[in-house]
């Protein structure tokens, strides 16, 4: 039985990936060639090049499809690539998501495709989809973790600041604000730890387009785990609610109503084993 991910000393180039990809995936898809597959470029990625490899012989079944992720230049300065891979491995081991990381190469990874459609801001408001999202997020937050001293939100903010040119920006007020958030605000947000103050494994980037709905199987998958790390559970929830308005052409009039939030939270807290 193979152990994944397979480590390959290969560097892919987007300009010649048509020729390079098939030797790379031979160990996991031995009969795939340019003649019986198709490459699809996904345009949603902001920092990476994302491609799908699909088997033309099974047009109605994408279960064996692959996603090729080529890392953006210098993105590793603020994204921990190994943490991303470790999170995906952990999700698969705990049965939260089915897609495995199959190959790790010098400048990217290849992992299994999650069949379904990317959600829109209308989709996430649908009662059945909303319920599935709440249940799935609870499953993530229930994964056992080793706690650290700081939530990821603080770590990543400080990491971003390190990348800025201090000669071009006055960062003193921003640094002061982060100190206040860390020392005074976050510890007081939730008076009862069981409702979300404890650190859990969070997705940390629940854009609606990072949520995949499979109508056939009535399942939800999340994608894009670049920022997955320990954080406050309620950060993931608040982030998801905010994303109802979407990043582009944001419309906060469609932020979930009090009743929508209450219904969603009831399902979520039942999933994490907290009575409400």
C-alpha positions in Angstrom: 0.0 0.0 0.0 1.4 3.4 -1.0 2.1 6.1 1.5 1.0 9.6 0.6 2.0 12.1 -0.3 4.7 10.8 -2.7 7.6 13.3 -2.8 8.9 14.1 -6.2 12.0 16.3 -7.0 10.2 18.0 -9.9 9.5 21.7 -10.5 6.5 22.4 -12.7 6.3 25.4 -15.1 2.8 26.6 -16.1 4.1 27.3 -19.6 5.1 23.7 -20.2 2.8 21.8 -17.8 1.1 20.0 -20.7 4.3 18.0 -21.2 5.5 17.9 -17.6 2.3 16.8 -15.8 1.9 13.2 -17.2 5.3 11.9 -16.2 4.7 13.4 -12.7 1.3 11.7 -12.2 2.4 8.3 -13.7 2.7 6.8 -10.2 -0.9 7.5 -9.3 -2.6 7.6 -12.8 -0.5 5.2 -14.9 -2.7 5.2 -17.9 -3.5 8.9 -18.1 -2.1 10.7 -21.2 -2.8 13.9 -23.1 -5.0 11.9 -25.4 -7.5 10.7 -22.8 -7.5 13.5 -20.4 -8.1 17.3 -20.4 -6.5 20.1 -18.4 -8.7 22.8 -17.0 -7.4 26.0 -15.6 -9.3 27.4 -12.6 -9.4 31.2 -12.5 -10.4 31.7 -8.8 -6.9 31.3 -7.4 -5.5 34.7 -6.3 -2.0 33.6 -5.4 -1.5 30.2 -7.1 -2.0 28.5 -10.4 -4.7 25.9 -10.1 -5.4 23.3 -12.7 -7.7 20.2 -12.9 -6.8 17.0 -14.7 -9.9 15.1 -15.8 -10.4 11.7 -17.4 -12.3 12.1 -20.7 -13.2 8.4 -20.6 -15.5 9.0 -17.6 -17.2 12.3 -18.5 -20.0 11.8 -15.9 -17.7 10.8 -13.1 -15.0 13.2 -11.8 -14.2 11.1 -8.7 -10.7 10.3 -10.0 -9.9 13.8 -11.2 -6.8 15.6 -9.8 -6.0 19.1 -8.8 -2.6 20.5 -9.5 -1.6 23.5 -7.4 1.5 25.4 -8.4 2.5 27.8 -5.7 2.8 31.5 -6.4 6.2 33.2 -6.2 7.3 34.0 -2.7 3.9 33.1 -1.2 5.8 31.0 1.3 6.9 34.2 3.0 3.6 34.3 4.7 2.0 30.9 4.1 3.3 27.8 5.8 3.1 25.2 3.0 3.9 22.2 5.2 1.2 23.3 7.6 -1.3 23.3 4.7 -0.3 19.8 3.7 -0.4 18.5 7.3 -3.9 20.0 7.7 -5.1 18.2 4.5 -3.6 14.9 5.7 -5.3 15.3 9.1 -8.7 16.1 7.5 -8.4 12.9 5.5 -7.3 10.8 8.4 -10.3 11.9 10.5 -12.7 11.4 7.6 -13.7 15.0 7.4 -12.7 15.4 3.8 -12.1 12.7 1.2 -9.5 14.4 -0.9 -5.9 13.3 -0.2 -2.6 15.0 -1.0 -1.1 12.4 -3.4 2.0 14.1 -4.6 4.2 16.9 -3.2 6.7 18.4 -5.7 9.1 21.2 -5.4 6.7 24.1 -6.1 3.3 22.6 -5.4 1.1 19.7 -4.6 -1.4 17.4 -6.4 -4.5 16.3 -4.6 -7.8 14.6 -5.2 -10.6 16.6 -6.7 -13.8 17.3 -4.7 -16.7 16.8 -7.1 -19.5 19.4 -7.0 -20.1 23.0 -7.7 -18.5 26.0 -6.0 -21.1 27.8 -3.9 -22.5 31.3 -4.5 -23.8 33.7 -1.9 -27.2 32.5 -2.8 -26.3 28.9 -2.4 -25.0 29.3 1.2 -28.3 30.7 2.2 -30.2 27.7 1.1 -31.5 25.9 4.2 -30.1 22.4 3.2 -26.7 23.7 2.2 -26.4 26.0 5.2 -27.1 23.1 7.5 -24.4 20.9 5.8 -21.9 23.8 6.1 -22.6 24.1 9.8 -22.2 20.3 10.3 -19.0 20.2 8.3 -17.4 23.1 10.2 -18.3 21.4 13.5 -16.5 18.3 12.3 -13.4 20.3 11.6 -13.5 22.0 15.0 -13.9 18.6 16.7 -10.6 17.3 15.4 -8.2 16.9 18.4 -5.3 19.4 18.4 -2.4 20.4 20.5 -3.0 24.0 21.7 -0.5 26.7 21.2 -0.1 30.0 23.1 -1.4 32.2 20.3 -4.3 32.0 17.9 -3.3 32.0 14.2 -5.1 35.4 13.6 -2.4 37.1 15.7 0.5 35.1 14.2 -0.5 35.9 10.6 -1.1 39.6 11.3 2.4 39.9 12.8 3.8 37.9 9.9 2.2 40.3 7.3 3.7 43.3 9.1 7.2 41.8 8.9 6.9 41.8 5.2 6.1 45.5 5.0 8.9 48.1 4.5 9.1 50.0 7.8 10.7 52.9 6.0 7.6 53.3 3.8 4.9 52.7 6.4 4.4 53.9 9.9 3.4 50.6 11.5 3.5 51.7 15.2 -0.3 52.3 15.4 -1.1 49.0 13.7 1.3 47.1 16.0 -0.3 48.8 19.0 -3.8 47.8 17.7 -2.7 44.2 17.4 -1.3 44.2 20.9 -4.6 45.5 22.2 -6.6 42.9 20.3 -4.4 40.1 21.6 -4.1 41.3 25.2 -7.5 42.9 25.9 -10.1 42.1 23.3 -9.7 38.4 22.4 -9.6 37.1 25.9 -12.9 38.9 26.7 -14.8 38.1 23.6 -16.4 34.9 25.0 -17.0 34.7 28.7 -17.7 30.9 28.6 -14.7 29.0 27.0 -17.0 26.1 25.8 -18.7 28.4 23.3 -15.6 29.0 21.2 -12.7 30.7 23.1 -10.6 27.5 23.1 -8.4 27.1 20.1 -9.4 24.6 17.5 -8.3 23.7 14.0 -9.9 26.4 11.8 -10.2 26.8 8.0 -9.7 30.5 8.4 -10.7 31.4 4.8 -14.3 30.4 4.3 -15.1 32.3 1.2 -18.3 31.0 -0.5 -16.1 29.9 -3.4 -14.1 27.7 -1.1 -17.2 25.7 -0.3 -18.1 22.8 -2.7 -21.7 21.5 -2.7 -22.3 18.0 -4.2 -26.0 17.9 -5.0 -25.9 14.2 -6.0 -24.4 13.0 -2.7 -25.8 15.9 -0.6 -22.4 16.6 0.8 -20.2 19.7 1.5 -16.4 19.9 1.0 -14.1 22.8 1.7 -11.1 23.6 -0.4 -8.0 25.9 -0.2 -6.4 25.2 3.2 -3.5 27.7 2.9 -4.6 29.5 6.1 -5.8 26.5 8.0 -4.4 26.6 11.5 -5.3 26.9 15.2 -7.7 29.7 15.9 -10.8 30.7 17.8 -13.7 28.6 16.6 -15.9 31.6 16.4 -13.5 33.3 14.0 -14.4 30.7 11.4 -18.1 31.3 12.0 -17.8 35.1 11.9 -15.6 34.8 8.8 -18.2 32.6 7.1 -21.1 34.9 7.9 -19.2 37.9 6.6 -18.5 36.1 3.3 -22.2 35.9 2.7 -21.7 39.3 1.3 -18.8 38.0 -1.0 -15.4 39.7 -1.6 -16.2 41.4 -4.9 -19.2 43.7 -5.1 -19.8 43.1 -1.4 -23.4 43.6 -0.3 -23.7 43.6 3.5 -27.5 44.0 3.3 -27.5 40.2 2.8 -25.5 39.5 5.9 -27.4 36.6 7.6 -30.3 37.8 9.8 -30.5 37.2 13.5 -32.8 34.2 12.9 -30.5 32.8 10.2 -27.5 33.0 12.5 -29.5 31.5 15.4 -30.6 28.5 13.3 -27.1 28.0 11.9 -25.4 28.2 15.3 -27.9 25.7 16.9 -26.9 23.2 14.3 -23.2 24.0 14.7 -23.2 23.8 18.5 -25.1 20.5 18.4 -22.3 19.2 16.1 -19.5 20.2 18.5 -21.5 18.7 21.4 -22.5 21.9 23.2 -26.1 22.3 24.3 -27.8 25.6 23.5 
